[in-house]
Protein backbone atom coordinates (compact mmCIF):
# COMPACT_ATOMS: atom_id res chain seq x y z
CA UNK A 1 0.00 0.00 0.00
CA UNK A 2 1.46 3.37 -1.02
CA UNK A 3 1.44 6.18 1.51
CA UNK A 4 0.20 8.70 -1.06
CA UNK A 5 -1.89 8.57 -4.20
CA UNK A 6 -1.64 11.03 -7.06
CA UNK A 7 -3.51 12.22 -10.09
CA UNK A 8 -2.68 14.78 -12.79
CA UNK A 9 -2.70 17.74 -10.40
CA UNK A 10 -2.29 16.53 -6.83
CA UNK A 11 -0.57 14.19 -4.43
CA UNK A 12 -2.91 13.21 -1.63
CA UNK A 13 -3.84 10.85 1.16
CA UNK A 14 -7.54 11.30 1.92
CA UNK A 15 -9.03 8.64 4.14
CA UNK A 16 -12.30 8.75 6.04
CA UNK A 17 -14.01 6.80 8.76
CA UNK A 18 -17.74 7.07 8.04
CA UNK A 19 -20.62 5.86 10.20
CA UNK A 20 -24.35 6.05 9.49
CA UNK A 21 -27.55 4.39 10.67
CA UNK A 22 -30.89 3.26 9.29
CA UNK A 23 -33.80 5.55 10.06
CA UNK A 24 -34.89 5.24 13.72
CA UNK A 25 -31.82 3.02 14.22
CA UNK A 26 -33.92 0.06 13.14
CA UNK A 27 -32.07 -3.26 13.08
CA UNK A 28 -32.67 -4.01 9.40
CA UNK A 29 -29.10 -4.66 8.21
CA UNK A 30 -29.09 -8.40 8.74
CA UNK A 31 -28.88 -11.56 6.61
CA UNK A 32 -29.43 -11.06 2.88
CA UNK A 33 -29.97 -7.30 3.30
CA UNK A 34 -26.56 -6.87 4.95
CA UNK A 35 -24.86 -9.05 2.33
CA UNK A 36 -26.44 -7.18 -0.57
CA UNK A 37 -25.70 -3.82 1.08
CA UNK A 38 -21.98 -4.74 1.41
CA UNK A 39 -21.79 -5.73 -2.24
CA UNK A 40 -23.62 -2.58 -3.40
CA UNK A 41 -21.42 -0.34 -1.27
CA UNK A 42 -18.22 -1.87 -2.62
CA UNK A 43 -19.51 -1.64 -6.20
CA UNK A 44 -20.42 2.05 -5.82
CA UNK A 45 -17.11 2.88 -4.12
CA UNK A 46 -15.26 1.15 -6.98
CA UNK A 47 -17.33 3.09 -9.54
CA UNK A 48 -16.35 6.35 -7.80
CA UNK A 49 -12.67 5.37 -7.76
CA UNK A 50 -12.56 4.90 -3.99
CA UNK A 51 -10.80 2.16 -2.06
CA UNK A 52 -12.66 0.43 0.74
CA UNK A 53 -10.10 -0.45 3.42
CA UNK A 54 -12.61 -1.77 5.96
CA UNK A 55 -16.36 -2.27 6.19
CA UNK A 56 -18.42 -3.47 9.12
CA UNK A 57 -22.17 -3.79 8.75
CA UNK A 58 -23.98 -4.03 12.07
CA UNK A 59 -27.75 -4.56 12.32
CA UNK A 60 -28.32 -0.89 13.20
CA UNK A 61 -25.30 0.99 11.79
CA UNK A 62 -22.44 0.88 9.29
CA UNK A 63 -18.71 1.61 9.70
CA UNK A 64 -16.76 2.35 6.54
CA UNK A 65 -13.06 3.19 6.16
CA UNK A 66 -12.55 4.54 2.66
CA UNK A 67 -9.85 6.33 0.68
CA UNK A 68 -10.91 8.82 -1.99
CA UNK A 69 -9.64 11.34 -4.51
CA UNK A 70 -9.91 15.08 -3.82
CA UNK A 71 -12.62 15.50 -6.47
CA UNK A 72 -15.29 14.49 -3.93
CA UNK A 73 -16.36 16.24 -0.75
CA UNK A 74 -17.24 14.22 2.33
CA UNK A 75 -20.92 15.14 1.98
CA UNK A 76 -20.95 14.07 -1.67
CA UNK A 77 -19.36 10.70 -0.85
CA UNK A 78 -21.88 9.98 1.90
CA UNK A 79 -24.85 11.15 -0.19
CA UNK A 80 -23.85 9.04 -3.18
CA UNK A 81 -23.27 5.91 -1.10
CA UNK A 82 -26.42 6.30 0.98
CA UNK A 83 -28.61 7.33 -1.95
CA UNK A 84 -27.54 4.49 -4.22
CA UNK A 85 -27.76 1.78 -1.58
CA UNK A 86 -31.12 3.03 -0.31
CA UNK A 87 -32.67 3.06 -3.76
CA UNK A 88 -31.50 -0.43 -4.72
CA UNK A 89 -32.14 -2.08 -1.35
CA UNK A 90 -35.68 -0.68 -1.12
CA UNK A 91 -36.40 -1.96 -4.65
CA UNK A 92 -35.03 -5.43 -3.93
CA UNK A 93 -36.40 -5.82 -0.38
CA UNK A 94 -40.01 -4.55 -0.21
CA UNK A 95 -40.10 -5.04 3.58
CA UNK A 96 -37.73 -2.07 3.89
CA UNK A 97 -40.30 0.15 2.16
CA UNK A 98 -43.11 -0.89 4.47
CA UNK A 99 -41.10 -0.53 7.71
CA UNK A 100 -39.30 2.74 6.99
CA UNK A 101 -40.22 5.99 5.21
CA UNK A 102 -36.59 6.16 4.06
CA UNK A 103 -33.79 3.68 4.64
CA UNK A 104 -31.11 5.95 6.11
CA UNK A 105 -31.25 8.68 8.74
CA UNK A 106 -30.10 12.07 7.50
CA UNK A 107 -27.13 12.24 9.86
CA UNK A 108 -23.71 10.61 9.68
CA UNK A 109 -20.30 10.72 11.34
CA UNK A 110 -17.17 11.51 9.33
CA UNK A 111 -13.66 11.49 10.74
CA UNK A 112 -10.51 12.06 8.74
CA UNK A 113 -7.70 9.55 9.09
CA UNK A 114 -4.17 10.66 8.35
CA UNK A 115 -0.52 9.74 8.40
CA UNK A 116 0.45 12.73 10.54
CA UNK A 117 -0.94 13.79 13.89
CA UNK A 118 -2.62 17.14 14.55
CA UNK A 119 0.22 18.14 16.86
CA UNK A 120 2.81 17.49 14.12
CA UNK A 121 0.89 19.63 11.62
CA UNK A 122 0.49 22.48 14.13
CA UNK A 123 4.23 22.39 14.93
CA UNK A 124 5.14 22.34 11.23
CA UNK A 125 2.97 25.37 10.47
CA UNK A 126 4.28 27.27 13.50
CA UNK A 127 7.87 26.59 12.37
CA UNK A 128 7.13 28.18 8.96
CA UNK A 129 6.81 31.69 10.49
CA UNK A 130 10.52 32.39 10.60
CA UNK A 131 11.35 31.00 7.17
N, C-alpha and C positions, 0 to 999 in steps of 0.2 A: 504494500500500500504506500503510495507516494504521500509525502507530507502536504504538498500543494498541487493543485490542479491549475491548468491555464487554458485560456482561449486566445483569440486573436488580439484582444486588447487588455487582458488582465491576468494576474497570477493571484490565486485566491485559495482559501480554505474556509468554506462556509458550511458549518454543520449545525444541525438543530435537533433538540429534543422536543418533540411535540406530544401533547396529551390532549385527547378530547373524549367526550362521553355521549352516549345516546340521550335523547330527550328524556327528561325526568330520571335520568340515571337508571333506566330500565335495563334489566339483565337479559338482553336479546342477542348478544354476541356469543352464541354457543353453537356447538355442533356444525352442521352444514353452513349456517350463516357465517360463523367465524372463519371457516375454511375458505368460503367464497370471498369474503371480505379481504382476507390476507392476499389471495391471488389477485383480486381487482386492484388493491392498493399497490402491490408490486408492479403490476402491468402499467398502471397510470404513472407511477414514479419513473419507470423505465422510459415511457413515452415522453416524459418531461425532461429526460436526461439526468435524472437524480439517481443517487446510489442509496439503497436502503442498507444501513449497517446493522440495524436491529429492529425487530418488530415484536411486540407482545400484545396479543389481543386477549383482554380479560372480559368476562361477561358484561361488565358495566363501564368499561373504558378501554382506551387504546394508548399504548406508548410506541412512539416511532422515533428512531434515530436516523436522520437522513442527511445526506450531503447534496448541495445544490449549487448551480451556477448563479452568478450575480444578476442574471436577467430577471429573476423572480423575487418578489418581496415575500416576507413571511406570510402575510395575509393572503396573498395570491396562491401560495403553495397550499395552505390549509383549505382555502375555499375550493380550489380545484380538486383536491383529494376528497374532501367531504362531499362536495356536490356530485362528483362522478360516482362515488361508492353508494351514496344515498339513492341516487336515481336507479342504478342497476339493481341494487339489493331489494328495493321496494317493488321493482318490476318482477323480479324472480321469486320473491317470498311475500306473497299477498298478506300473510299474517302481520308483517311489519306495517303495512298500510292501515290495517284495522286497529292495531294497538297504539300507534303513534301518529300524531298529526304531521310530524317530520321526523326523520331518523335521528339526526344529530342536534344537540343543543347548539346554541349560537356561540357559546364561549369555547375557549381553548387555552392551553398553556403552551408557551414557546420559550425555550431557553437556548441561548447560543452555547456552543461547545467549541473550545479553541485549544490551540497548541501552547498559548502563552497566557499566564495568569493576569488578572486585572492589575495587580501590584506591579508586575514587570512592565506593563504598558504605561502605567502612570509614571514610573521611574524613568522610562525611556523618553517620554514626552517632556518631563521636567528637565532632563539632561540636555535637551535640544536648545534651551534658552540661551546658553552661553556660546553656541556655535555659530 
